[in-house]
Amino acid sequence: MAILKKGIKLNFAISLLVVFTVFSTTLINWYLSNQDLKNTLTANHLENNYRYAQKVSINTNVLLDDIQHNLGTLAKIIGQQEFNQTDLDNWRTGNSGYYNSLFITDVNGIVQLMSPQAVPNNKGGVQPGTKIKSTLMEQALQEKKPFISNPYLAQTGNLMVLISYPIFSDEGIYKGVVDGTIYLESNNSLKRLLNHHEFLDKSSVFVVDRSGTIIYHPDPGQINKSIADHPLVQNIMKGKSGSAQIINNRGTEYFSGYAFVENTGWGIIAQTPTSVIEEPLRILTKKLLFNHFRFY
């Protein structure tokens, strides 16, 4: 009887050891597989977002180059021949994807022509005959060089970018400037470029200017907020590009890729919430458990 009891205890101990070994092996396999998949997904999201941010940055540079070249062509035409309101309206219509408005000033900053003539929400704002006394206009008139402004809030209430080009006659006489405005929250080529993305998950793209202020975001409530103190944005402000796993100012963790825009000093940030990898990890766990119990 004692021998039987010892045999039962031994069998129980062996069974317990087998169960523990199987459980431990399964747990170790799950942990290693889970970590491997997590690392792979993390690396993929960081790399994909970095590459996408670079792509948007390059496309933004190309678009702004095209817009500036278009404005330069217009400035050359104005400098060579008489240019009237109909001509300016036709030019803006033909390039409606580029500009929200166009205007021409003389060497003193007095508006000669503008299109459209009735700018929406332009309460007491720029009109033909108005002398523009802004710092930007002073810069354009004094430097006599093409430039793209930092985004700023105009008196119309629009967050906008000003692209300026000097006008010279065939004899090299300075005649003023032609300016194109781009409203960052209105329909134009730049907004469509930033608003369109190829992601099928919860990823998104937003843009900061050279001072770290958000100038484009899928959530309009975030626009014009400064996030200059964030380490990722500080990297952008130094002209760097890269990727990082970060926590934003609302406490959400993201896989982020970022790229510097040479023409403007802006930063393009493509981000995906880290929560997107939770479902693949859950699926992996279910498969491992299913295969384990099916085998045993």
DRENTORTOR-202337 format. One line per field, with one value per residue: x, z, y of N, C-alpha, C in turn. Coordinates in steps of 0.05 Angstrom, whole numbers, plus 5000, padded with zeros to 4 digits. Layout:
<atoms>
n_xx <- X;...
n_zz <- Z;...
n_yy <- Y;...
ca_xx <- X;...
ca_zz <- Z;...
ca_yy <- Y;...
c_xx <- X;...
c_zz <- Z;...
c_yy <- Y;...
</atoms>
This chain:
<atoms>
n_xx <- 5017;5039;5077;5045;5022;5067;5080;5036;5043;5092;5078;5041;5075;5109;5072;5057;5105;5111;5067;5082;5129;5111;5076;5112;5146;5110;5097;5146;5156;5112;5125;5174;5159;5120;5150;5185;5149;5127;5173;5185;5138;5139;5188;5175;5131;5156;5195;5163;5132;5171;5192;5146;5137;5183;5171;5125;5149;5186;5150;5123;5163;5173;5123;5120;5164;5145;5101;5128;5159;5118;5097;5141;5144;5097;5111;5151;5123;5089;5127;5143;5101;5037;4990;4928;4865;4833;4871;4899;4858;4848;4896;4897;4852;4869;4908;4885;4890;4936;4937;4901;4892;4915;4958;4983;5033;5059;5124;5120;5088;5034;4973;4959;4930;4885;4865;4819;4776;4738;4751;4732;4709;4742;4746;4752;4802;4857;4854;4850;4890;4901;4952;5000;5026;5053;5103;5121;5111;5145;5193;5192;5192;5240;5281;5276;5275;5255;5212;5186;5139;5137;5083;5026;4975;4927;4893;4844;4831;4849;4896;4955;5003;5050;5073;5123;5146;5193;5183;5211;5228;5243;5288;5311;5290;5262;5196;5160;5122;5095;5047;5027;4976;4968;4920;4922;4881;4844;4816;4865;4923;4966;4940;4910;4951;4975;4932;4918;4931;4963;4952;4918;4903;4899;4933;4962;4978;5013;5034;5087;5111;5173;5180;5158;5103;5039;5015;4985;4936;4897;4858;4825;4825;4876;4908;4953;4974;5029;5082;5134;5168;5172;5214;5220;5201;5237;5282;5267;5266;5319;5333;5333;5316;5279;5259;5217;5192;5141;5107;5051;5026;4978;4981;4980;5011;5056;5081;5126;5146;5189;5204;5244;5228;5260;5251;5219;5229;5193;5164;5146;5105;5090;5047;5030;4985;5010;4977;4959;4986;4967;4925;4947;4982;4948;4922;4965;4974;4926;4930;4975;4957;4914;4939;4969;4932;4904;4942;4951
n_zz <- 5000;5016;4978;4933;4944;4943;4889;4866;4884;4860;4806;4804;4817;4773;4732;4747;4740;4685;4667;4687;4659;4606;4609;4623;4578;4538;4557;4554;4498;4480;4502;4477;4422;4423;4437;4394;4350;4367;4367;4312;4288;4312;4291;4236;4233;4251;4211;4164;4174;4177;4125;4097;4118;4097;4042;4038;4053;4011;3968;3985;3982;3927;3907;3929;3904;3852;3856;3869;3824;3786;3804;3796;3740;3729;3752;3717;3669;3684;3691;3639;3607;3599;3650;3670;3709;3690;3667;3713;3741;3705;3707;3761;3760;3724;3754;3800;3838;3865;3891;3941;3938;3898;3893;3871;3884;3884;3888;3937;3967;3958;3940;3875;3840;3854;3863;3884;3877;3915;3973;4015;4081;4088;4125;4125;4104;4059;3998;3930;3924;3977;4025;4045;4106;4134;4168;4136;4084;4083;4087;4038;4000;4012;4009;3958;3936;3921;3967;4017;4066;4139;4168;4186;4224;4191;4186;4168;4194;4175;4175;4144;4088;4057;3993;3958;3903;3868;3822;3762;3709;3638;3634;3682;3723;3786;3803;3841;3877;3868;3900;3927;3963;4009;4041;4097;4118;4079;4015;3973;3933;3968;4017;4001;3990;4040;4067;4044;4052;4050;4086;4117;4167;4234;4227;4218;4193;4210;4212;4231;4240;4232;4283;4316;4320;4309;4245;4209;4218;4226;4264;4274;4321;4342;4312;4308;4358;4402;4403;4415;4455;4454;4449;4398;4362;4372;4349;4295;4290;4289;4240;4230;4211;4221;4263;4319;4380;4412;4462;4457;4467;4490;4517;4489;4460;4406;4344;4309;4250;4223;4182;4154;4121;4070;4041;4073;4127;4156;4192;4177;4205;4210;4240;4280;4325;4380;4397;4354;4347;4384;4371;4331;4367;4404;4371;4359;4410;4418;4377;4393;4441;4423;4389;4427;4463;4427;4413;4461
n_yy <- 4976;5024;5029;5036;5085;5117;5112;5137;5189;5200;5197;5240;5282;5280;5290;5341;5367;5361;5391;5442;5449;5450;5494;5534;5533;5547;5598;5624;5620;5650;5701;5712;5711;5750;5796;5797;5806;5855;5888;5886;5908;5959;5980;5979;6016;6063;6070;6072;6118;6156;6155;6170;6222;6246;6242;6276;6323;6332;6336;6382;6420;6419;6436;6489;6511;6510;6545;6592;6599;6606;6654;6686;6686;6714;6764;6779;6787;6828;6868;6878;6894;6929;6916;6896;6895;6853;6820;6803;6777;6735;6708;6691;6658;6619;6595;6577;6537;6548;6599;6637;6690;6746;6802;6866;6913;6981;7013;7037;7007;7011;6985;6965;6931;6877;6809;6761;6818;6828;6805;6752;6764;6807;6854;6919;6913;6899;6935;6958;7016;7019;7029;6985;6972;6934;6894;6852;6871;6915;6888;6859;6902;6928;6889;6869;6818;6750;6716;6671;6677;6668;6630;6669;6703;6736;6800;6788;6743;6696;6643;6648;6645;6685;6695;6727;6767;6806;6861;6880;6924;6917;6947;6942;6972;6981;6964;6950;6899;6833;6794;6732;6699;6646;6611;6573;6544;6539;6518;6496;6480;6468;6457;6413;6377;6369;6349;6302;6234;6169;6130;6074;6065;6092;6134;6200;6266;6324;6394;6437;6504;6542;6561;6525;6524;6497;6493;6466;6417;6357;6362;6419;6449;6446;6478;6533;6527;6526;6479;6479;6464;6410;6353;6327;6365;6405;6382;6385;6440;6449;6434;6379;6311;6250;6195;6175;6147;6176;6217;6257;6325;6315;6269;6222;6165;6158;6129;6164;6198;6247;6305;6356;6416;6446;6495;6527;6519;6490;6434;6368;6321;6255;6210;6153;6123;6085;6046;6017;5970;5935;5901;5863;5838;5815;5779;5745;5722;5694;5656;5627;5605;5576;5538;5512;5488;5456;5420;5394
ca_xx <- 5000;5057;5090;5025;5019;5091;5077;5016;5056;5112;5064;5030;5098;5118;5052;5059;5129;5106;5049;5097;5148;5095;5066;5135;5155;5090;5099;5171;5151;5094;5139;5194;5144;5107;5171;5195;5129;5125;5196;5182;5117;5149;5208;5161;5115;5174;5207;5142;5124;5194;5193;5123;5142;5202;5157;5108;5168;5196;5128;5117;5184;5168;5099;5126;5181;5128;5086;5146;5166;5095;5095;5163;5135;5077;5126;5166;5103;5080;5149;5148;5078;5014;4976;4903;4850;4824;4895;4905;4837;4852;4920;4890;4834;4885;4925;4868;4899;4960;4933;4875;4889;4939;4957;5007;5037;5081;5148;5113;5070;5006;4961;4950;4910;4883;4845;4794;4773;4722;4761;4714;4716;4763;4734;4770;4829;4871;4838;4866;4894;4910;4981;5005;5048;5062;5132;5126;5112;5169;5214;5191;5199;5268;5300;5273;5281;5233;5212;5162;5137;5127;5054;5017;4947;4921;4871;4819;4827;4860;4924;4964;5031;5053;5096;5127;5165;5197;5177;5230;5223;5265;5312;5321;5278;5245;5169;5143;5122;5070;5045;5006;4970;4958;4906;4928;4857;4825;4821;4886;4941;4982;4922;4904;4975;4978;4907;4916;4952;4959;4949;4892;4898;4893;4955;4955;5000;5010;5057;5095;5129;5201;5180;5146;5074;5024;5002;4965;4929;4870;4840;4828;4830;4904;4922;4963;4985;5058;5093;5163;5183;5174;5241;5218;5198;5263;5299;5259;5275;5348;5336;5337;5294;5283;5235;5218;5167;5138;5081;5044;5018;4952;4986;4977;5037;5056;5104;5127;5168;5188;5222;5248;5222;5281;5242;5204;5236;5172;5168;5124;5104;5071;5046;5011;4983;5022;4956;4952;4999;4955;4908;4964;4993;4926;4918;4987;4969;4904;4940;4993;4941;4898;4957;4978;4910;4898;4963;4949
ca_zz <- 5000;5018;4952;4915;4950;4933;4860;4859;4889;4840;4781;4807;4815;4745;4717;4754;4727;4656;4663;4692;4637;4582;4613;4622;4550;4524;4566;4542;4470;4477;4508;4455;4398;4428;4436;4366;4334;4376;4356;4283;4282;4319;4271;4211;4235;4252;4184;4145;4179;4170;4096;4088;4124;4077;4017;4039;4054;3984;3952;3993;3971;3898;3903;3935;3882;3828;3861;3868;3795;3773;3812;3782;3712;3730;3758;3693;3650;3694;3687;3611;3592;3615;3662;3682;3728;3676;3664;3739;3747;3688;3717;3785;3753;3711;3774;3824;3858;3878;3908;3949;3927;3886;3891;3860;3896;3873;3905;3963;3981;3953;3923;3849;3832;3871;3854;3876;3887;3940;3989;4036;4108;4088;4138;4127;4098;4035;3974;3912;3935;4005;4030;4064;4124;4151;4168;4113;4060;4085;4080;4009;3985;4017;4000;3929;3930;3926;3993;4028;4094;4159;4170;4205;4225;4178;4199;4159;4211;4162;4179;4116;4080;4036;3974;3945;3881;3859;3794;3749;3681;3621;3638;3709;3742;3806;3800;3863;3882;3865;3923;3927;3990;4012;4066;4105;4125;4057;3993;3954;3928;3992;4036;3991;3992;4068;4077;4032;4059;4039;4108;4120;4196;4248;4223;4209;4187;4217;4204;4249;4227;4242;4311;4331;4322;4291;4224;4196;4234;4219;4284;4272;4347;4348;4296;4321;4384;4402;4416;4411;4477;4451;4438;4370;4348;4375;4328;4270;4289;4284;4212;4230;4203;4234;4274;4348;4394;4429;4475;4449;4489;4502;4531;4471;4450;4377;4327;4293;4231;4218;4161;4152;4094;4065;4031;4092;4155;4169;4198;4171;4224;4205;4266;4284;4354;4386;4402;4330;4348;4405;4358;4322;4390;4415;4352;4363;4435;4413;4360;4409;4460;4408;4380;4451;4473;4407;4414;4485
ca_yy <- 5000;5048;5031;5047;5114;5131;5113;5158;5215;5204;5204;5267;5301;5280;5304;5370;5377;5363;5414;5466;5452;5458;5521;5552;5534;5563;5626;5635;5623;5673;5725;5718;5717;5776;5817;5798;5819;5883;5903;5888;5928;5986;5989;5984;6040;6086;6073;6081;6146;6173;6156;6186;6250;6256;6245;6300;6346;6336;6346;6409;6436;6421;6453;6517;6520;6515;6569;6615;6602;6617;6683;6699;6690;6736;6788;6786;6797;6855;6887;6882;6905;6938;6894;6907;6878;6829;6803;6791;6758;6712;6693;6677;6636;6598;6583;6579;6518;6558;6623;6646;6717;6758;6831;6880;6940;6997;7014;7048;6988;7018;6964;6975;6912;6853;6790;6773;6845;6827;6783;6745;6771;6827;6877;6942;6903;6908;6941;6976;7043;7017;7027;6964;6981;6912;6887;6835;6887;6930;6869;6854;6926;6935;6868;6865;6790;6731;6703;6658;6686;6650;6633;6689;6708;6761;6814;6775;6720;6672;6635;6649;6648;6705;6690;6753;6768;6834;6867;6897;6929;6907;6964;6937;6991;6968;6975;6941;6870;6818;6776;6712;6690;6618;6608;6546;6529;6540;6499;6503;6457;6462;6445;6386;6360;6362;6336;6275;6214;6142;6110;6061;6062;6117;6152;6227;6283;6353;6411;6459;6523;6543;6569;6503;6528;6480;6509;6449;6393;6347;6373;6448;6460;6445;6498;6557;6521;6522;6455;6483;6452;6381;6346;6321;6391;6418;6370;6396;6468;6449;6425;6351;6293;6224;6182;6171;6140;6199;6222;6284;6343;6306;6245;6198;6156;6154;6124;6189;6204;6276;6314;6384;6427;6465;6521;6543;6513;6476;6406;6350;6299;6233;6196;6131;6116;6059;6026;6001;5944;5918;5880;5841;5823;5798;5756;5726;5708;5675;5634;5610;5590;5556;5516;5497;5470;5437;5399;5378
c_xx <- 5017;5071;5071;5022;5043;5090;5058;5029;5076;5099;5052;5052;5108;5099;5053;5083;5125;5088;5065;5117;5134;5086;5089;5145;5136;5093;5124;5168;5133;5109;5158;5180;5131;5127;5181;5175;5126;5148;5194;5161;5126;5169;5194;5146;5134;5187;5187;5135;5147;5195;5170;5127;5162;5188;5140;5126;5178;5174;5120;5138;5180;5144;5106;5146;5165;5112;5104;5154;5143;5092;5118;5157;5116;5092;5140;5147;5094;5101;5153;5125;5056;4998;4952;4889;4842;4847;4901;4884;4840;4875;4912;4871;4849;4903;4911;4877;4922;4953;4904;4870;4916;4936;4984;5009;5059;5104;5143;5095;5041;4995;4950;4927;4909;4861;4843;4792;4757;4731;4742;4725;4738;4752;4755;4799;4840;4852;4856;4866;4903;4940;4985;5029;5059;5092;5139;5129;5137;5193;5215;5201;5229;5288;5300;5282;5256;5235;5185;5161;5132;5097;5046;4987;4940;4897;4843;4812;4837;4889;4936;4994;5031;5078;5099;5149;5168;5191;5198;5223;5246;5291;5324;5310;5259;5217;5150;5144;5094;5070;5022;5002;4960;4946;4909;4903;4836;4833;4842;4904;4957;4964;4915;4927;4978;4955;4905;4938;4943;4954;4920;4885;4892;4916;4946;4981;4994;5036;5062;5112;5156;5202;5167;5116;5060;5009;4983;4961;4902;4849;4844;4834;4859;4920;4929;4972;5015;5066;5123;5180;5186;5200;5240;5217;5224;5283;5293;5268;5305;5354;5340;5312;5300;5257;5239;5191;5163;5110;5075;5034;4991;4955;4983;5005;5035;5082;5105;5151;5166;5210;5221;5242;5242;5271;5231;5213;5214;5180;5143;5126;5082;5071;5024;5009;4995;5001;4949;4965;4987;4939;4925;4976;4972;4921;4940;4982;4947;4913;4958;4977;4925;4915;4966;4956;4902;4917;4959;4920
c_zz <- 5000;4991;4931;4919;4939;4902;4851;4862;4868;4813;4781;4804;4787;4728;4722;4741;4697;4650;4666;4669;4611;4585;4611;4593;4534;4531;4554;4512;4464;4480;4485;4429;4400;4425;4407;4348;4341;4365;4326;4275;4289;4299;4244;4211;4236;4224;4164;4149;4172;4139;4085;4094;4104;4050;4016;4039;4026;3966;3959;3981;3941;3892;3908;3914;3858;3832;3858;3839;3780;3779;3799;3753;3710;3734;3732;3672;3658;3688;3658;3596;3611;3625;3677;3699;3715;3673;3691;3747;3731;3698;3743;3779;3741;3731;3801;3846;3875;3899;3917;3941;3916;3888;3883;3874;3881;3893;3933;3979;3977;3933;3897;3838;3851;3860;3874;3889;3913;3955;4012;4064;4110;4099;4141;4119;4072;4012;3956;3923;3964;4006;4051;4080;4141;4148;4144;4088;4060;4077;4050;3993;3988;4006;3970;3920;3935;3954;3999;4058;4113;4160;4191;4203;4214;4192;4190;4177;4199;4170;4151;4112;4057;4019;3958;3924;3871;3829;3784;3720;3665;3625;3666;3730;3760;3805;3823;3867;3874;3886;3919;3955;3989;4040;4074;4113;4103;4035;3974;3951;3953;4013;4027;3994;4021;4079;4067;4043;4051;4061;4109;4149;4209;4246;4213;4205;4197;4212;4225;4233;4241;4272;4329;4336;4301;4270;4207;4214;4227;4239;4284;4299;4356;4333;4312;4350;4382;4416;4414;4432;4474;4438;4408;4353;4350;4354;4301;4268;4285;4256;4210;4220;4217;4243;4304;4358;4415;4442;4469;4473;4501;4515;4515;4460;4421;4366;4308;4275;4225;4197;4159;4124;4089;4058;4053;4121;4170;4175;4192;4190;4216;4230;4266;4313;4358;4391;4378;4331;4368;4392;4347;4345;4403;4397;4355;4388;4431;4397;4376;4428;4446;4399;4404;4460;4453;4407;4438;4491
c_yy <- 5025;5052;5044;5078;5130;5134;5134;5186;5221;5212;5232;5288;5303;5295;5334;5382;5381;5387;5440;5471;5462;5487;5541;5555;5552;5593;5639;5640;5647;5699;5732;5725;5745;5799;5820;5813;5849;5900;5907;5909;5956;5997;5995;6011;6065;6091;6083;6110;6165;6177;6173;6216;6262;6261;6271;6325;6352;6347;6375;6428;6441;6439;6483;6528;6527;6541;6594;6620;6615;6647;6699;6705;6713;6763;6798;6798;6825;6876;6894;6895;6915;6915;6906;6886;6851;6809;6788;6770;6732;6695;6678;6654;6613;6583;6582;6559;6528;6579;6626;6675;6726;6788;6842;6907;6955;6997;7025;7030;6994;6998;6976;6957;6889;6836;6767;6801;6846;6802;6777;6752;6792;6853;6899;6935;6915;6912;6958;7004;7042;7015;7006;6971;6959;6908;6870;6852;6904;6913;6864;6878;6933;6915;6864;6837;6772;6720;6690;6665;6663;6652;6654;6692;6735;6775;6804;6751;6694;6668;6632;6651;6667;6697;6716;6751;6797;6837;6887;6901;6917;6922;6960;6957;6977;6980;6966;6911;6859;6797;6757;6702;6661;6616;6578;6530;6530;6521;6510;6478;6449;6447;6416;6367;6351;6345;6307;6257;6186;6121;6099;6057;6089;6137;6179;6243;6311;6367;6432;6478;6524;6551;6547;6506;6510;6498;6492;6424;6384;6357;6404;6461;6461;6466;6523;6553;6516;6496;6455;6470;6422;6373;6340;6346;6407;6408;6382;6425;6471;6439;6395;6336;6266;6212;6177;6161;6161;6200;6251;6300;6336;6278;6219;6191;6150;6144;6148;6189;6233;6283;6344;6394;6450;6493;6539;6540;6499;6447;6390;6327;6280;6216;6174;6124;6088;6038;6009;5973;5925;5895;5857;5825;5805;5774;5736;5710;5687;5651;5615;5593;5569;5532;5499;5478;5450;5414;5381;5370
</atoms>
